[in-house]
Amino acid sequence: ALESMASLTRLDLRVWRGPEGMSKEAYKARNALGAKGTKSLWRLASLTSIDISGVMLCGAGMERLGAPGSERLTRVDLSMNSLGMEGAAAAERALRGCRGLTAIDLSSNHLPSSSGGALSAMLADRQSLQDLRLGNNDLKAEGAVAVAGALEQMERLTQLDLRNIFLKAEGAAALAGGLRRVG
């Protein structure tokens, strides 16, 4: 049904975490689309915005999604999907053709410091990016240094979420250098 809606531009499938007492099983059952359930929706050519946060993609699921069907995407929210290193690399490959993105949310995805290279490649030449969310990942200094180079080119960046990425002095210095050139 949704696949045939040529005028659909915004799709929100995010999963609200719910009450603190909710079991992991109950949370997963709420909207655990995974890659199989998300793939046909991800491929809608009319979309400009998609929020598939918390649908339990994980790294292998992101790989199976492949490239989105719309090069017109401006906003992508992949937060809370436990993507990890494998998922970061898959997301980079999937989003290559989406040159008009103004917002990317990869927060809370268990991205390790070794995912910095994939993040840097994903963010390269994204002059139109205005909102970048990488908070609540384990990027540390190594990941921050890799991302800092890409930040230098983001002339329109107005929002940057780097909460809880375990920066320390080296990572903070690299980010400060990249941010001096923004805007």
Residue pairs with C-beta under 8 A, 6 or more apart in sequence:
2 8
2 11
2 40
2 41
2 44
3 40
3 41
3 43
3 44
5 44
5 46
6 45
6 46
7 46
8 44
8 46
8 47
9 46
9 47
9 48
9 49
10 47
10 48
10 49
10 50
11 41
11 44
11 47
11 49
11 50
11 51
12 50
12 51
13 31
13 33
13 38
13 41
13 50
13 51
13 52
13 55
14 31
14 51
14 52
14 53
14 54
14 55
14 77
15 27
15 30
15 31
15 32
15 53
15 54
15 55
15 80
16 30
16 54
17 27
17 54
17 80
18 26
18 27
18 30
28 56
31 54
31 55
32 55
32 56
33 52
33 55
33 56
34 55
34 56
34 57
34 58
34 61
35 57
35 60
35 61
35 62
35 63
35 64
35 65
36 64
37 55
38 52
38 55
38 57
38 61
38 65
39 64
39 65
39 66
41 50
41 52
42 50
42 52
42 65
42 68
42 69
43 68
43 69
44 69
44 70
45 69
45 70
45 72
46 70
46 72
47 68
47 69
47 70
47 72
47 73
48 70
48 72
48 73
48 74
48 75
49 73
49 74
49 75
49 76
50 68
50 73
50 75
50 76
50 77
51 75
51 77
52 77
52 78
52 81
53 77
53 78
53 79
53 80
53 81
53 105
54 79
54 80
54 81
55 81
56 81
56 82
57 65
57 78
57 81
57 82
57 83
57 87
58 81
58 82
58 83
58 84
58 87
59 82
59 83
59 84
59 85
59 86
59 87
59 88
59 90
60 86
60 87
61 81
61 87
62 78
62 81
62 83
62 86
62 87
62 90
62 91
62 94
63 86
63 87
63 90
65 90
65 94
66 94
67 93
67 94
67 95
67 96
67 97
68 76
68 94
68 95
68 97
68 98
70 98
71 97
71 98
71 99
71 100
72 100
73 98
73 100
73 101
74 100
74 101
74 102
74 103
75 101
75 102
75 103
76 95
76 98
76 101
76 103
76 104
76 105
77 103
77 105
78 91
78 104
78 105
78 106
78 109
79 105
79 106
79 107
79 108
79 109
79 133
80 107
80 108
80 109
81 87
81 109
82 109
82 110
83 90
83 91
83 106
83 109
83 110
83 111
84 109
84 110
84 111
84 112
84 115
85 111
85 112
85 114
85 115
85 118
87 109
87 111
88 106
88 109
88 111
88 115
88 118
88 119
88 122
89 115
89 118
91 106
91 118
91 122
92 118
92 119
92 121
92 122
95 101
95 104
95 122
99 125
99 126
99 128
100 128
101 126
101 128
101 129
102 128
102 129
102 130
102 131
102 156
103 129
103 130
103 131
103 132
103 133
104 122
104 123
104 129
104 131
104 132
104 133
105 131
105 133
106 119
106 133
106 134
106 137
107 133
107 134
107 135
107 136
107 137
107 161
107 163
108 135
108 136
108 137
109 137
110 137
110 138
111 119
111 134
111 137
111 138
111 139
111 143
112 137
112 138
112 139
112 143
113 138
113 139
113 140
113 141
113 142
113 143
114 142
114 143
115 137
115 139
115 143
116 139
116 142
116 143
116 144
116 145
116 146
116 147
117 146
119 134
119 139
119 143
119 146
119 147
119 150
120 146
120 147
120 149
120 150
123 129
123 132
123 147
123 150
123 151
123 154
124 150
124 153
125 153
126 150
126 153
126 154
127 153
127 154
127 155
127 156
128 156
129 154
129 156
129 157
130 156
130 157
130 158
130 159
131 157
131 158
131 159
131 160
132 154
132 157
132 159
132 160
132 161
133 159
133 160
133 161
134 147
134 161
134 162
134 165
135 161
135 162
135 163
135 164
135 165
136 163
136 164
136 165
137 143
137 164
137 165
138 165
138 166
139 147
139 162
139 165
139 166
139 167
139 171
140 165
140 166
140 167
140 168
140 171
141 167
141 168
141 169
141 170
141 171
141 174
142 171
143 165
143 171
144 162
144 165
144 167
144 170
144 171
144 172
144 174
144 175
145 170
145 171
145 174
147 175
147 178
148 174
148 175
148 177
148 178
148 179
149 178
150 178
151 157
151 160
151 175
151 178
151 179
151 181
151 182
152 177
152 178
152 181
152 182
154 182
155 182
155 183
156 183
157 182
157 183
158 183
160 179
162 175
165 171
167 175
